Amino acid sequence: MTTASAASRVPRYRGRFAPSPTGPLHFGSLIAAVASYCDARAAGGEWLVRIEDVDSPRAHPDAEHEILSALERYGFAWDGPVVRQSERVPHYSAALDVLRSRDDVYPCACTRREQESAPVGAGGEHVYRGTCRDGIPADRTDRAARAWRLRVGQVRIDWCDRLQGPQTQDLAREVGDFVVRRADGLFAYQLAVVVDDDLQGVTDVVRGADLIASTARQILLQQRLGRTIPSYLHVPIAIGRDGAKLSKQTHAAPIPAAPLPALVAAWRFLDQPIGSGSGAPATPAEFWKWAISVWNPGRLPPVMMLPAPPAFRPDASGSV
């Protein structure tokens, strides 16, 4: 095979940013967006935006508009149309049918409260005991609601994160059989994101380190479904004064109307080089031109979390 023909078979870099429409973007969201955008553009690749609204009860009616407006105001430019998980249910159903045809999944009548009494694995999650793996117990057959769980089996997933390095997870010990469709009929995040990334041709996933614990489950689903496994890079998440991750639940404030100070703060959080004096970017457009030209993943802090800049740390009352 010639060098030219071999190169033509290498898929072009395609990244994505996939916020949930549960509220406006905050500084933690901005960090992930900046990192994924710069990684894609510096590689000459595409950058997609996907609205992860598969958990429809948690979605806020105006949140999608707020998110997309904020991205535009901050100078992000995405490729192609915005994709919404709520419009892709048939794809998730087809993937579940494949798993069912192979007996890779089974119905489960256990409640969330019952699962809360299960032992906790190394990653801090309750490990499913396998109660319904060989059939629903007689004392639970009258329950109409059924989730579907993936049979994990005795499998260890080894992979290497571009920033955090070699990772391994014994899924049976640390997670157990996990839900791919919930008892309320909604598809679980783990299945939806695997199907979406594959159908959209995503080659590189750059996201917050809080999702690194989900990666082994996603790789296992990719293997079971015969889907492509992308490259992963998990950047540090921002934490507040109390050590908790910035999120809607911890009262993280929406990103400010003025883009440049927040963009520079996110850039410094990622330990990327920034000009000074006359060389410092004076507009969002100048920032992006600079950022994409000097983006260096090798400089990213290889840690799971870092304190947010003081201006973006909410206190216990929710004020900033």
C-alpha positions in Angstrom: 0.0 0.0 0.0 1.4 3.4 -0.9 1.7 6.2 1.6 -0.9 8.2 -0.2 -3.5 5.4 -0.2 -2.8 4.6 3.4 -3.3 8.2 4.5 -6.6 8.4 2.6 -7.9 5.6 4.8 -7.2 7.5 8.0 -10.4 9.1 9.2 -10.3 12.9 9.5 -10.4 14.1 13.1 -13.9 14.7 14.2 -14.6 15.9 17.7 -17.8 16.9 19.5 -19.2 18.9 22.4 -22.3 17.4 24.0 -23.9 19.4 26.7 -27.1 18.4 28.5 -29.9 21.0 28.3 -30.4 21.1 32.1 -29.3 24.7 32.4 -27.0 27.3 31.0 -23.3 26.7 30.3 -21.1 27.4 33.3 -17.3 27.7 33.7 -16.9 23.9 34.0 -18.7 23.4 30.7 -16.6 26.1 29.1 -13.4 24.3 30.0 -14.5 21.2 28.2 -15.8 23.2 25.2 -12.5 25.1 24.8 -10.4 22.0 25.1 -12.5 19.9 22.6 -12.7 22.8 20.1 -9.0 23.7 20.1 -8.0 20.0 19.9 -10.3 19.6 16.8 -9.4 22.8 15.1 -5.6 22.5 15.7 -5.8 19.0 14.1 -7.6 20.5 11.1 -10.6 18.5 12.0 -14.4 19.0 12.5 -16.2 20.0 15.7 -19.8 18.9 16.2 -22.4 20.0 18.8 -24.8 17.4 20.1 -27.6 18.2 22.6 -27.8 15.2 25.0 -31.4 15.4 26.0 -32.0 11.7 26.2 -33.0 12.3 29.9 -36.0 14.3 28.9 -37.5 14.8 32.4 -34.3 16.8 33.4 -34.2 19.0 30.3 -35.3 22.6 30.6 -37.3 24.1 27.8 -35.1 27.1 27.2 -31.7 25.6 28.0 -30.9 24.5 24.5 -31.4 28.0 23.1 -29.3 29.4 25.9 -26.5 27.0 25.3 -26.3 27.5 21.6 -26.6 31.3 21.9 -23.7 31.3 24.5 -21.5 29.2 22.2 -22.1 31.5 19.3 -21.5 34.6 21.5 -18.2 33.1 22.6 -17.1 32.5 19.0 -17.5 28.7 18.7 -18.3 27.6 15.2 -19.6 24.0 14.8 -19.8 21.9 11.7 -23.1 20.6 10.4 -26.5 20.7 12.1 -26.9 20.3 15.8 -28.0 16.8 16.7 -30.4 16.0 19.5 -30.6 12.7 21.2 -34.4 13.0 21.6 -34.6 12.7 17.8 -32.5 9.5 17.7 -34.5 7.0 19.7 -34.9 4.6 16.8 -31.1 4.2 16.6 -30.9 3.4 20.3 -33.8 0.9 19.9 -32.0 -0.8 17.0 -28.8 -1.1 19.1 -30.8 -2.6 22.0 -32.4 -5.1 19.6 -28.9 -6.2 18.6 -27.9 -6.8 22.2 -31.2 -8.6 22.9 -30.7 -10.9 19.9 -27.3 -11.9 21.4 -28.6 -12.3 24.9 -26.2 -9.6 26.0 -29.0 -7.8 28.0 -31.7 -8.9 30.4 -34.8 -7.3 32.0 -34.4 -6.1 35.6 -37.1 -5.3 38.2 -34.8 -3.9 40.9 -35.6 -0.4 42.1 -33.1 2.4 42.6 -33.7 2.3 46.3 -32.8 -1.4 46.4 -29.6 -0.6 44.4 -28.6 2.0 47.0 -28.1 -0.8 49.5 -25.6 -2.6 47.2 -21.8 -2.5 48.0 -19.8 0.4 46.6 -17.0 -0.3 44.1 -13.6 1.4 43.8 -15.1 4.1 41.7 -17.7 5.1 44.3 -20.7 3.5 42.5 -23.1 0.9 43.8 -22.2 -2.5 42.2 -25.2 -4.4 40.9 -25.4 -7.8 42.6 -26.9 -9.6 39.5 -30.3 -10.1 41.3 -32.2 -10.5 38.0 -29.4 -11.8 35.8 -30.9 -15.4 35.7 -34.5 -14.3 35.8 -36.6 -11.9 37.9 -37.1 -13.3 41.4 -40.6 -14.4 42.3 -41.1 -11.6 44.8 -40.5 -9.0 42.1 -42.5 -10.4 39.2 -45.5 -8.2 39.9 -43.5 -5.1 39.2 -44.5 -3.8 35.7 -41.5 -1.6 35.2 -38.4 -3.3 33.7 -35.0 -1.8 33.0 -32.6 -3.6 30.7 -29.1 -4.3 31.9 -26.0 -5.4 30.0 -24.4 -8.7 31.0 -20.9 -7.5 31.8 -19.4 -10.9 32.5 -15.8 -11.3 33.8 -14.2 -8.6 31.8 -11.5 -6.0 32.4 -11.3 -3.0 30.1 -7.8 -1.5 29.6 -7.3 1.7 27.6 -5.0 4.7 27.5 -6.3 8.2 28.0 -4.3 10.8 26.0 -3.8 12.9 29.2 -4.5 10.7 32.2 -2.5 7.8 30.9 -3.2 4.0 31.2 -6.6 3.1 32.7 -8.1 -0.2 33.7 -11.5 -1.2 35.1 -12.8 -4.5 36.3 -16.4 -3.9 35.4 -17.8 -6.9 37.3 -16.2 -5.8 40.5 -16.5 -2.0 40.2 -19.8 -1.6 38.4 -21.6 -4.8 37.7 -24.2 -5.3 35.0 -25.3 -1.7 34.1 -28.5 -0.2 32.7 -28.8 0.5 29.0 -32.5 1.3 29.1 -34.2 2.6 32.2 -37.4 1.3 33.7 -39.2 4.4 32.6 -38.4 3.5 29.0 -35.7 6.1 28.4 -32.4 5.0 27.1 -29.4 5.3 29.4 -26.6 7.8 28.6 -24.0 5.0 28.2 -25.9 3.4 25.3 -27.0 6.7 23.7 -23.5 8.2 23.6 -21.9 5.1 22.1 -24.5 5.0 19.3 -24.2 8.7 18.7 -20.4 8.9 18.6 -20.3 6.0 16.1 -23.1 7.3 13.8 -21.5 10.7 13.8 -18.1 9.4 13.0 -16.5 10.9 16.1 -12.8 10.0 16.2 -11.7 11.9 19.3 -13.6 12.5 22.6 -12.3 15.4 24.7 -14.4 15.9 27.8 -14.2 16.4 31.6 -12.4 13.9 33.8 -15.7 13.3 35.8 -16.7 11.1 32.8 -13.5 8.9 32.8 -15.3 6.3 35.0 -17.9 5.9 32.2 -15.3 5.2 29.5 -14.9 1.5 30.2 -18.6 0.9 30.0 -18.7 2.7 26.7 -15.8 0.8 25.3 -17.5 -2.5 26.3 -20.6 -1.4 24.5 -18.6 -0.4 21.5 -17.0 -3.9 21.4 -20.3 -5.7 21.8 -22.0 -3.6 19.1 -19.0 -3.7 16.8 -18.7 0.1 16.9 -15.6 2.1 16.4 -13.7 3.0 19.6 -12.6 6.7 19.6 -9.6 8.2 21.2 -10.2 9.7 24.7 -8.8 12.7 26.4 -10.2 13.7 29.8 -9.3 17.2 31.0 -9.4 18.3 34.7 -12.8 19.4 36.0 -13.1 22.6 37.9 -14.1 22.4 41.6 -15.5 25.1 43.9 -14.5 26.2 47.4 -16.1 23.1 48.9 -14.2 20.7 46.7 -17.4 19.9 44.7 -17.4 19.9 40.9 -18.9 23.0 39.3 -22.3 22.0 38.1 -25.9 23.2 38.0 -26.4 21.2 41.2 -23.7 23.1 43.0 -25.0 26.5 41.9 -22.4 27.2 39.3 -23.1 30.6 37.7 -23.8 30.9 34.0 -20.8 32.0 31.9 -20.7 35.8 31.8 -22.0 37.8 28.8 -18.5 39.2 28.0 -16.6 36.2 26.4 -12.9 37.2 26.5 -12.2 37.2 30.3 -13.9 33.8 30.7 -12.1 32.3 27.6 -8.8 33.5 29.0 -9.6 32.1 32.4 -10.5 28.7 30.9 -7.3 28.8 28.8 -5.1 29.4 31.9 -7.0 26.7 33.8 -5.8 24.3 31.0 -2.3 25.6 31.5 -2.0 26.8 27.9 0.4 29.6 26.8 -1.1 33.1 26.5 0.5 36.2 25.1 1.1 39.3 27.3 1.1 43.0 26.7 0.6 43.8 23.0 0.7 40.1 22.2 -2.4 39.3 24.3 -5.6 38.7 22.4 -7.9 41.7 22.6 -11.1 40.1 21.1 -12.6 36.7 21.1 -11.7 36.3 17.4 -8.0 37.1 18.2 -8.2 34.7 21.2 -9.4 31.8 18.9 -6.7 32.5 16.3 -4.1 32.4 19.0 -5.5 29.5 20.9 -5.8 27.2 17.9 -2.3 28.1 16.7 -0.6 27.3 20.0 -2.8 24.5 21.5 -0.6 22.0 23.2 -2.2 18.9 24.8 1.2 18.1 26.3 0.8 21.0 28.6 -2.5 20.0 30.0 -2.4 19.2 33.8 -2.6 15.4 34.1 -4.9 15.5 37.1 -8.6 14.9 37.6 -9.6 18.2 39.1 -8.3 21.7 39.9 -9.8 24.6 41.8 -11.7 27.0 39.6 -10.5 30.6 39.4 -11.8 32.6 42.4 -14.3 34.5 40.2 -16.0 31.3 39.2 -16.2 29.5 42.5 -19.7 29.5 43.9 -20.0 29.6 47.7 -22.5 27.6 49.7 -25.3 30.0 49.1 -24.9 29.9 45.3 -23.4 33.3 44.8 -20.1 33.9 43.0 
